[in-house]
Amino acid sequence: MEEAMKVPIQFGFGNLKLKSAEAFTEAKNIPSVNLLLKLGFENTGKKYGKYSIFRLLQPY
């Protein structure tokens, strides 16, 4: 799963010249949280309803 997630991240930062990317997941969804952290996302400490917000500023 991790490798499959790298493709859209590389496209976004490379081709689209994004400066950052955000992801939302429930804090209790530990596999999703761990995947985001492994991909380099940081927990912003902010919430959107029941979802935690993660941000990636620089891809791996």
mmJSON file of the N, C-alpha and C atoms, coordinates in Angstrom:
{"data_MODEL":{"atom_site":{
"group_PDB":["ATOM","ATOM","ATOM","ATOM","ATOM","ATOM","ATOM","ATOM","ATOM","ATOM","ATOM","ATOM","ATOM","ATOM","ATOM","ATOM","ATOM","ATOM","ATOM","ATOM","ATOM","ATOM","ATOM","ATOM","ATOM","ATOM","ATOM","ATOM","ATOM","ATOM","ATOM","ATOM","ATOM","ATOM","ATOM","ATOM","ATOM","ATOM","ATOM","ATOM","ATOM","ATOM","ATOM","ATOM","ATOM","ATOM","ATOM","ATOM","ATOM","ATOM","ATOM","ATOM","ATOM","ATOM","ATOM","ATOM","ATOM","ATOM","ATOM","ATOM","ATOM","ATOM","ATOM","ATOM","ATOM","ATOM","ATOM","ATOM","ATOM","ATOM","ATOM","ATOM","ATOM","ATOM","ATOM","ATOM","ATOM","ATOM","ATOM","ATOM","ATOM","ATOM","ATOM","ATOM","ATOM","ATOM","ATOM","ATOM","ATOM","ATOM","ATOM","ATOM","ATOM","ATOM","ATOM","ATOM","ATOM","ATOM","ATOM","ATOM","ATOM","ATOM","ATOM","ATOM","ATOM","ATOM","ATOM","ATOM","ATOM","ATOM","ATOM","ATOM","ATOM","ATOM","ATOM","ATOM","ATOM","ATOM","ATOM","ATOM","ATOM","ATOM","ATOM","ATOM","ATOM","ATOM","ATOM","ATOM","ATOM","ATOM","ATOM","ATOM","ATOM","ATOM","ATOM","ATOM","ATOM","ATOM","ATOM","ATOM","ATOM","ATOM","ATOM","ATOM","ATOM","ATOM","ATOM","ATOM","ATOM","ATOM","ATOM","ATOM","ATOM","ATOM","ATOM","ATOM","ATOM","ATOM","ATOM","ATOM","ATOM","ATOM","ATOM","ATOM","ATOM","ATOM","ATOM","ATOM","ATOM","ATOM","ATOM","ATOM","ATOM","ATOM","ATOM","ATOM","ATOM","ATOM","ATOM","ATOM"],
"id":[1,2,3,4,5,6,7,8,9,10,11,12,13,14,15,16,17,18,19,20,21,22,23,24,25,26,27,28,29,30,31,32,33,34,35,36,37,38,39,40,41,42,43,44,45,46,47,48,49,50,51,52,53,54,55,56,57,58,59,60,61,62,63,64,65,66,67,68,69,70,71,72,73,74,75,76,77,78,79,80,81,82,83,84,85,86,87,88,89,90,91,92,93,94,95,96,97,98,99,100,101,102,103,104,105,106,107,108,109,110,111,112,113,114,115,116,117,118,119,120,121,122,123,124,125,126,127,128,129,130,131,132,133,134,135,136,137,138,139,140,141,142,143,144,145,146,147,148,149,150,151,152,153,154,155,156,157,158,159,160,161,162,163,164,165,166,167,168,169,170,171,172,173,174,175,176,177,178,179,180],
"type_symbol":["N","C","C","N","C","C","N","C","C","N","C","C","N","C","C","N","C","C","N","C","C","N","C","C","N","C","C","N","C","C","N","C","C","N","C","C","N","C","C","N","C","C","N","C","C","N","C","C","N","C","C","N","C","C","N","C","C","N","C","C","N","C","C","N","C","C","N","C","C","N","C","C","N","C","C","N","C","C","N","C","C","N","C","C","N","C","C","N","C","C","N","C","C","N","C","C","N","C","C","N","C","C","N","C","C","N","C","C","N","C","C","N","C","C","N","C","C","N","C","C","N","C","C","N","C","C","N","C","C","N","C","C","N","C","C","N","C","C","N","C","C","N","C","C","N","C","C","N","C","C","N","C","C","N","C","C","N","C","C","N","C","C","N","C","C","N","C","C","N","C","C","N","C","C","N","C","C","N","C","C"],
"label_atom_id":["N","CA","C","N","CA","C","N","CA","C","N","CA","C","N","CA","C","N","CA","C","N","CA","C","N","CA","C","N","CA","C","N","CA","C","N","CA","C","N","CA","C","N","CA","C","N","CA","C","N","CA","C","N","CA","C","N","CA","C","N","CA","C","N","CA","C","N","CA","C","N","CA","C","N","CA","C","N","CA","C","N","CA","C","N","CA","C","N","CA","C","N","CA","C","N","CA","C","N","CA","C","N","CA","C","N","CA","C","N","CA","C","N","CA","C","N","CA","C","N","CA","C","N","CA","C","N","CA","C","N","CA","C","N","CA","C","N","CA","C","N","CA","C","N","CA","C","N","CA","C","N","CA","C","N","CA","C","N","CA","C","N","CA","C","N","CA","C","N","CA","C","N","CA","C","N","CA","C","N","CA","C","N","CA","C","N","CA","C","N","CA","C","N","CA","C","N","CA","C","N","CA","C","N","CA","C","N","CA","C"],
"label_alt_id":[null,null,null,null,null,null,null,null,null,null,null,null,null,null,null,null,null,null,null,null,null,null,null,null,null,null,null,null,null,null,null,null,null,null,null,null,null,null,null,null,null,null,null,null,null,null,null,null,null,null,null,null,null,null,null,null,null,null,null,null,null,null,null,null,null,null,null,null,null,null,null,null,null,null,null,null,null,null,null,null,null,null,null,null,null,null,null,null,null,null,null,null,null,null,null,null,null,null,null,null,null,null,null,null,null,null,null,null,null,null,null,null,null,null,null,null,null,null,null,null,null,null,null,null,null,null,null,null,null,null,null,null,null,null,null,null,null,null,null,null,null,null,null,null,null,null,null,null,null,null,null,null,null,null,null,null,null,null,null,null,null,null,null,null,null,null,null,null,null,null,null,null,null,null,null,null,null,null,null,null],
"label_comp_id":["MET","MET","MET","GLU","GLU","GLU","GLU","GLU","GLU","ALA","ALA","ALA","MET","MET","MET","LYS","LYS","LYS","VAL","VAL","VAL","PRO","PRO","PRO","ILE","ILE","ILE","GLN","GLN","GLN","PHE","PHE","PHE","GLY","GLY","GLY","PHE","PHE","PHE","GLY","GLY","GLY","ASN","ASN","ASN","LEU","LEU","LEU","LYS","LYS","LYS","LEU","LEU","LEU","LYS","LYS","LYS","SER","SER","SER","ALA","ALA","ALA","GLU","GLU","GLU","ALA","ALA","ALA","PHE","PHE","PHE","THR","THR","THR","GLU","GLU","GLU","ALA","ALA","ALA","LYS","LYS","LYS","ASN","ASN","ASN","ILE","ILE","ILE","PRO","PRO","PRO","SER","SER","SER","VAL","VAL","VAL","ASN","ASN","ASN","LEU","LEU","LEU","LEU","LEU","LEU","LEU","LEU","LEU","LYS","LYS","LYS","LEU","LEU","LEU","GLY","GLY","GLY","PHE","PHE","PHE","GLU","GLU","GLU","ASN","ASN","ASN","THR","THR","THR","GLY","GLY","GLY","LYS","LYS","LYS","LYS","LYS","LYS","TYR","TYR","TYR","GLY","GLY","GLY","LYS","LYS","LYS","TYR","TYR","TYR","SER","SER","SER","ILE","ILE","ILE","PHE","PHE","PHE","ARG","ARG","ARG","LEU","LEU","LEU","LEU","LEU","LEU","GLN","GLN","GLN","PRO","PRO","PRO","TYR","TYR","TYR"],
"label_asym_id":["A","A","A","A","A","A","A","A","A","A","A","A","A","A","A","A","A","A","A","A","A","A","A","A","A","A","A","A","A","A","A","A","A","A","A","A","A","A","A","A","A","A","A","A","A","A","A","A","A","A","A","A","A","A","A","A","A","A","A","A","A","A","A","A","A","A","A","A","A","A","A","A","A","A","A","A","A","A","A","A","A","A","A","A","A","A","A","A","A","A","A","A","A","A","A","A","A","A","A","A","A","A","A","A","A","A","A","A","A","A","A","A","A","A","A","A","A","A","A","A","A","A","A","A","A","A","A","A","A","A","A","A","A","A","A","A","A","A","A","A","A","A","A","A","A","A","A","A","A","A","A","A","A","A","A","A","A","A","A","A","A","A","A","A","A","A","A","A","A","A","A","A","A","A","A","A","A","A","A","A"],
"label_entity_id":["1","1","1","1","1","1","1","1","1","1","1","1","1","1","1","1","1","1","1","1","1","1","1","1","1","1","1","1","1","1","1","1","1","1","1","1","1","1","1","1","1","1","1","1","1","1","1","1","1","1","1","1","1","1","1","1","1","1","1","1","1","1","1","1","1","1","1","1","1","1","1","1","1","1","1","1","1","1","1","1","1","1","1","1","1","1","1","1","1","1","1","1","1","1","1","1","1","1","1","1","1","1","1","1","1","1","1","1","1","1","1","1","1","1","1","1","1","1","1","1","1","1","1","1","1","1","1","1","1","1","1","1","1","1","1","1","1","1","1","1","1","1","1","1","1","1","1","1","1","1","1","1","1","1","1","1","1","1","1","1","1","1","1","1","1","1","1","1","1","1","1","1","1","1","1","1","1","1","1","1"],
"label_seq_id":[1,1,1,2,2,2,3,3,3,4,4,4,5,5,5,6,6,6,7,7,7,8,8,8,9,9,9,10,10,10,11,11,11,12,12,12,13,13,13,14,14,14,15,15,15,16,16,16,17,17,17,18,18,18,19,19,19,20,20,20,21,21,21,22,22,22,23,23,23,24,24,24,25,25,25,26,26,26,27,27,27,28,28,28,29,29,29,30,30,30,31,31,31,32,32,32,33,33,33,34,34,34,35,35,35,36,36,36,37,37,37,38,38,38,39,39,39,40,40,40,41,41,41,42,42,42,43,43,43,44,44,44,45,45,45,46,46,46,47,47,47,48,48,48,49,49,49,50,50,50,51,51,51,52,52,52,53,53,53,54,54,54,55,55,55,56,56,56,57,57,57,58,58,58,59,59,59,60,60,60],
"pdbx_PDB_ins_code":[null,null,null,null,null,null,null,null,null,null,null,null,null,null,null,null,null,null,null,null,null,null,null,null,null,null,null,null,null,null,null,null,null,null,null,null,null,null,null,null,null,null,null,null,null,null,null,null,null,null,null,null,null,null,null,null,null,null,null,null,null,null,null,null,null,null,null,null,null,null,null,null,null,null,null,null,null,null,null,null,null,null,null,null,null,null,null,null,null,null,null,null,null,null,null,null,null,null,null,null,null,null,null,null,null,null,null,null,null,null,null,null,null,null,null,null,null,null,null,null,null,null,null,null,null,null,null,null,null,null,null,null,null,null,null,null,null,null,null,null,null,null,null,null,null,null,null,null,null,null,null,null,null,null,null,null,null,null,null,null,null,null,null,null,null,null,null,null,null,null,null,null,null,null,null,null,null,null,null,null],
"Cartn_x":[0.823,0.0,0.866,1.954,2.81,3.333,3.793,4.319,3.248,2.014,0.918,0.593,0.819,0.529,1.617,2.803,3.899,3.671,2.992,2.783,1.987,0.812,0.093,0.821,1.575,2.348,3.432,4.152,5.191,4.588,3.437,2.773,2.375,1.798,1.355,2.494,3.564,4.688,5.538,5.653,6.484,5.766,4.719,4.022,3.157,2.456,1.536,2.191,3.421,4.187,3.484,2.851,2.202,3.244,2.862,3.73,3.462,2.247,1.884,0.712,0.484,-0.663,-1.262,-2.556,-3.233,-3.981,-4.1,-4.856,-5.664,-6.821,-7.716,-7.99,-7.917,-8.283,-8.735,-9.519,-9.927,-8.717,-8.555,-7.414,-7.389,-8.558,-8.612,-8.287,-8.14,-7.766,-6.238,-5.7,-4.247,-3.494,-3.968,-3.232,-3.111,-4.154,-4.098,-3.163,-3.234,-2.331,-0.883,-0.595,0.775,1.257,0.385,0.759,1.1,0.269,0.535,1.867,2.128,3.389,4.576,4.423,5.485,5.781,4.743,4.905,5.461,5.616,6.203,5.211,3.929,2.929,3.122,2.801,2.852,1.451,1.143,-0.156,-0.141,-1.105,-1.148,-1.708,-2.331,-2.975,-4.362,-4.779,-6.095,-7.089,-8.342,-9.41,-10.406,-11.042,-12.164,-13.25,-14.125,-15.103,-14.372,-14.593,-13.934,-12.603,-12.182,-10.974,-9.78,-8.623,-7.356,-6.796,-6.14,-5.579,-4.059,-3.559,-2.128,-1.651,-0.417,0.12,1.507,1.747,3.043,3.577,4.752,5.357,6.421,7.117,8.153,8.018,7.908,7.862,9.212,9.191,10.362,11.56],
"Cartn_y":[-1.197,0.0,1.26,1.209,2.395,2.818,1.855,2.173,2.777,2.259,2.779,4.223,4.615,5.981,6.959,6.461,7.341,7.936,7.216,7.682,8.99,9.064,10.348,11.473,11.13,12.153,12.71,11.826,12.272,13.1,12.694,13.442,14.838,14.895,16.178,17.155,16.687,17.576,17.817,16.813,16.952,17.67,17.077,17.609,18.824,18.787,19.867,20.969,20.731,21.721,22.124,21.149,21.44,21.818,22.676,23.075,22.226,21.672,20.821,19.941,18.915,18.024,17.734,17.57,17.247,15.939,15.259,14.01,14.024,13.412,13.35,11.887,11.522,10.174,10.211,9.228,9.136,8.739,9.371,9.089,7.628,7.02,5.625,4.634,5.119,4.262,4.171,3.379,3.284,2.891,1.919,1.604,2.808,3.61,4.795,5.844,6.06,7.016,6.59,5.309,4.809,4.952,4.706,4.86,6.317,7.228,8.646,9.071,8.63,8.971,8.377,7.15,6.489,7.216,7.813,8.561,9.966,10.367,11.67,12.737,12.388,13.348,13.606,14.797,15.17,15.499,15.083,15.411,16.89,17.635,19.075,19.387,18.398,18.626,19.237,19.466,20.044,18.937,19.234,18.282,18.903,18.043,18.414,17.406,17.798,16.841,15.748,14.507,13.382,13.006,13.784,13.461,14.282,13.644,14.324,14.768,15.916,16.469,16.284,15.733,15.504,16.318,16.798,17.626,17.117,17.148,16.8,18.027,18.491,19.675,19.295,18.229,17.755,16.24,15.733,14.276,13.676,12.485,11.706,12.152],
"Cartn_z":[0.0,0.0,0.0,0.741,0.834,-0.537,-1.334,-2.665,-3.564,-3.456,-4.277,-3.917,-2.693,-2.265,-2.708,-2.974,-3.381,-4.764,-5.65,-7.017,-7.049,-6.406,-6.458,-5.723,-4.695,-3.98,-4.899,-5.58,-6.513,-7.644,-8.153,-9.217,-8.729,-7.542,-7.001,-6.784,-6.171,-5.894,-7.129,-7.998,-9.19,-10.321,-10.821,-11.997,-11.677,-10.564,-10.221,-9.393,-8.96,-8.184,-6.883,-6.233,-4.956,-3.917,-3.014,-1.902,-0.661,-0.577,0.553,0.141,0.951,0.753,2.118,2.169,3.417,3.285,4.411,4.48,5.765,5.716,6.86,7.187,8.451,8.876,10.329,10.709,12.106,12.942,14.073,14.948,15.392,15.512,15.963,14.84,13.609,12.486,12.441,13.334,13.538,12.265,11.472,10.236,9.294,9.165,8.304,8.879,10.176,10.832,10.62,10.829,10.668,9.226,8.261,6.855,6.548,7.005,6.762,7.378,8.591,9.249,8.495,8.017,7.273,5.952,5.377,4.126,4.352,5.612,5.917,6.33,6.411,6.865,8.361,8.783,10.2,10.673,11.88,12.466,12.831,12.314,12.574,13.957,14.582,15.872,15.723,14.485,14.224,13.887,14.071,13.782,12.817,12.036,11.194,11.535,12.443,12.968,13.718,13.327,14.006,13.35,12.351,11.603,12.057,12.12,12.372,11.03,11.032,9.799,9.81,8.72,8.548,7.358,7.412,6.327,5.927,4.632,4.063,3.34,3.767,3.139,2.123,2.354,1.457,1.319,0.114,-0.029,0.304,0.832,1.24,0.506],
"occupancy":[1.0,1.0,1.0,1.0,1.0,1.0,1.0,1.0,1.0,1.0,1.0,1.0,1.0,1.0,1.0,1.0,1.0,1.0,1.0,1.0,1.0,1.0,1.0,1.0,1.0,1.0,1.0,1.0,1.0,1.0,1.0,1.0,1.0,1.0,1.0,1.0,1.0,1.0,1.0,1.0,1.0,1.0,1.0,1.0,1.0,1.0,1.0,1.0,1.0,1.0,1.0,1.0,1.0,1.0,1.0,1.0,1.0,1.0,1.0,1.0,1.0,1.0,1.0,1.0,1.0,1.0,1.0,1.0,1.0,1.0,1.0,1.0,1.0,1.0,1.0,1.0,1.0,1.0,1.0,1.0,1.0,1.0,1.0,1.0,1.0,1.0,1.0,1.0,1.0,1.0,1.0,1.0,1.0,1.0,1.0,1.0,1.0,1.0,1.0,1.0,1.0,1.0,1.0,1.0,1.0,1.0,1.0,1.0,1.0,1.0,1.0,1.0,1.0,1.0,1.0,1.0,1.0,1.0,1.0,1.0,1.0,1.0,1.0,1.0,1.0,1.0,1.0,1.0,1.0,1.0,1.0,1.0,1.0,1.0,1.0,1.0,1.0,1.0,1.0,1.0,1.0,1.0,1.0,1.0,1.0,1.0,1.0,1.0,1.0,1.0,1.0,1.0,1.0,1.0,1.0,1.0,1.0,1.0,1.0,1.0,1.0,1.0,1.0,1.0,1.0,1.0,1.0,1.0,1.0,1.0,1.0,1.0,1.0,1.0,1.0,1.0,1.0,1.0,1.0,1.0],
"B_iso_or_equiv":[0.0,0.0,0.0,0.0,0.0,0.0,0.0,0.0,0.0,0.0,0.0,0.0,0.0,0.0,0.0,0.0,0.0,0.0,0.0,0.0,0.0,0.0,0.0,0.0,0.0,0.0,0.0,0.0,0.0,0.0,0.0,0.0,0.0,0.0,0.0,0.0,0.0,0.0,0.0,0.0,0.0,0.0,0.0,0.0,0.0,0.0,0.0,0.0,0.0,0.0,0.0,0.0,0.0,0.0,0.0,0.0,0.0,0.0,0.0,0.0,0.0,0.0,0.0,0.0,0.0,0.0,0.0,0.0,0.0,0.0,0.0,0.0,0.0,0.0,0.0,0.0,0.0,0.0,0.0,0.0,0.0,0.0,0.0,0.0,0.0,0.0,0.0,0.0,0.0,0.0,0.0,0.0,0.0,0.0,0.0,0.0,0.0,0.0,0.0,0.0,0.0,0.0,0.0,0.0,0.0,0.0,0.0,0.0,0.0,0.0,0.0,0.0,0.0,0.0,0.0,0.0,0.0,0.0,0.0,0.0,0.0,0.0,0.0,0.0,0.0,0.0,0.0,0.0,0.0,0.0,0.0,0.0,0.0,0.0,0.0,0.0,0.0,0.0,0.0,0.0,0.0,0.0,0.0,0.0,0.0,0.0,0.0,0.0,0.0,0.0,0.0,0.0,0.0,0.0,0.0,0.0,0.0,0.0,0.0,0.0,0.0,0.0,0.0,0.0,0.0,0.0,0.0,0.0,0.0,0.0,0.0,0.0,0.0,0.0,0.0,0.0,0.0,0.0,0.0,0.0],
"pdbx_formal_charge":[null,null,null,null,null,null,null,null,null,null,null,null,null,null,null,null,null,null,null,null,null,null,null,null,null,null,null,null,null,null,null,null,null,null,null,null,null,null,null,null,null,null,null,null,null,null,null,null,null,null,null,null,null,null,null,null,null,null,null,null,null,null,null,null,null,null,null,null,null,null,null,null,null,null,null,null,null,null,null,null,null,null,null,null,null,null,null,null,null,null,null,null,null,null,null,null,null,null,null,null,null,null,null,null,null,null,null,null,null,null,null,null,null,null,null,null,null,null,null,null,null,null,null,null,null,null,null,null,null,null,null,null,null,null,null,null,null,null,null,null,null,null,null,null,null,null,null,null,null,null,null,null,null,null,null,null,null,null,null,null,null,null,null,null,null,null,null,null,null,null,null,null,null,null,null,null,null,null,null,null],
"auth_seq_id":[1,1,1,2,2,2,3,3,3,4,4,4,5,5,5,6,6,6,7,7,7,8,8,8,9,9,9,10,10,10,11,11,11,12,12,12,13,13,13,14,14,14,15,15,15,16,16,16,17,17,17,18,18,18,19,19,19,20,20,20,21,21,21,22,22,22,23,23,23,24,24,24,25,25,25,26,26,26,27,27,27,28,28,28,29,29,29,30,30,30,31,31,31,32,32,32,33,33,33,34,34,34,35,35,35,36,36,36,37,37,37,38,38,38,39,39,39,40,40,40,41,41,41,42,42,42,43,43,43,44,44,44,45,45,45,46,46,46,47,47,47,48,48,48,49,49,49,50,50,50,51,51,51,52,52,52,53,53,53,54,54,54,55,55,55,56,56,56,57,57,57,58,58,58,59,59,59,60,60,60],
"auth_comp_id":["MET","MET","MET","GLU","GLU","GLU","GLU","GLU","GLU","ALA","ALA","ALA","MET","MET","MET","LYS","LYS","LYS","VAL","VAL","VAL","PRO","PRO","PRO","ILE","ILE","ILE","GLN","GLN","GLN","PHE","PHE","PHE","GLY","GLY","GLY","PHE","PHE","PHE","GLY","GLY","GLY","ASN","ASN","ASN","LEU","LEU","LEU","LYS","LYS","LYS","LEU","LEU","LEU","LYS","LYS","LYS","SER","SER","SER","ALA","ALA","ALA","GLU","GLU","GLU","ALA","ALA","ALA","PHE","PHE","PHE","THR","THR","THR","GLU","GLU","GLU","ALA","ALA","ALA","LYS","LYS","LYS","ASN","ASN","ASN","ILE","ILE","ILE","PRO","PRO","PRO","SER","SER","SER","VAL","VAL","VAL","ASN","ASN","ASN","LEU","LEU","LEU","LEU","LEU","LEU","LEU","LEU","LEU","LYS","LYS","LYS","LEU","LEU","LEU","GLY","GLY","GLY","PHE","PHE","PHE","GLU","GLU","GLU","ASN","ASN","ASN","THR","THR","THR","GLY","GLY","GLY","LYS","LYS","LYS","LYS","LYS","LYS","TYR","TYR","TYR","GLY","GLY","GLY","LYS","LYS","LYS","TYR","TYR","TYR","SER","SER","SER","ILE","ILE","ILE","PHE","PHE","PHE","ARG","ARG","ARG","LEU","LEU","LEU","LEU","LEU","LEU","GLN","GLN","GLN","PRO","PRO","PRO","TYR","TYR","TYR"],
"auth_asym_id":["A","A","A","A","A","A","A","A","A","A","A","A","A","A","A","A","A","A","A","A","A","A","A","A","A","A","A","A","A","A","A","A","A","A","A","A","A","A","A","A","A","A","A","A","A","A","A","A","A","A","A","A","A","A","A","A","A","A","A","A","A","A","A","A","A","A","A","A","A","A","A","A","A","A","A","A","A","A","A","A","A","A","A","A","A","A","A","A","A","A","A","A","A","A","A","A","A","A","A","A","A","A","A","A","A","A","A","A","A","A","A","A","A","A","A","A","A","A","A","A","A","A","A","A","A","A","A","A","A","A","A","A","A","A","A","A","A","A","A","A","A","A","A","A","A","A","A","A","A","A","A","A","A","A","A","A","A","A","A","A","A","A","A","A","A","A","A","A","A","A","A","A","A","A","A","A","A","A","A","A"],
"auth_atom_id":["N","CA","C","N","CA","C","N","CA","C","N","CA","C","N","CA","C","N","CA","C","N","CA","C","N","CA","C","N","CA","C","N","CA","C","N","CA","C","N","CA","C","N","CA","C","N","CA","C","N","CA","C","N","CA","C","N","CA","C","N","CA","C","N","CA","C","N","CA","C","N","CA","C","N","CA","C","N","CA","C","N","CA","C","N","CA","C","N","CA","C","N","CA","C","N","CA","C","N","CA","C","N","CA","C","N","CA","C","N","CA","C","N","CA","C","N","CA","C","N","CA","C","N","CA","C","N","CA","C","N","CA","C","N","CA","C","N","CA","C","N","CA","C","N","CA","C","N","CA","C","N","CA","C","N","CA","C","N","CA","C","N","CA","C","N","CA","C","N","CA","C","N","CA","C","N","CA","C","N","CA","C","N","CA","C","N","CA","C","N","CA","C","N","CA","C","N","CA","C","N","CA","C","N","CA","C","N","CA","C"],
"pdbx_PDB_model_num":[1,1,1,1,1,1,1,1,1,1,1,1,1,1,1,1,1,1,1,1,1,1,1,1,1,1,1,1,1,1,1,1,1,1,1,1,1,1,1,1,1,1,1,1,1,1,1,1,1,1,1,1,1,1,1,1,1,1,1,1,1,1,1,1,1,1,1,1,1,1,1,1,1,1,1,1,1,1,1,1,1,1,1,1,1,1,1,1,1,1,1,1,1,1,1,1,1,1,1,1,1,1,1,1,1,1,1,1,1,1,1,1,1,1,1,1,1,1,1,1,1,1,1,1,1,1,1,1,1,1,1,1,1,1,1,1,1,1,1,1,1,1,1,1,1,1,1,1,1,1,1,1,1,1,1,1,1,1,1,1,1,1,1,1,1,1,1,1,1,1,1,1,1,1,1,1,1,1,1,1]
}}}
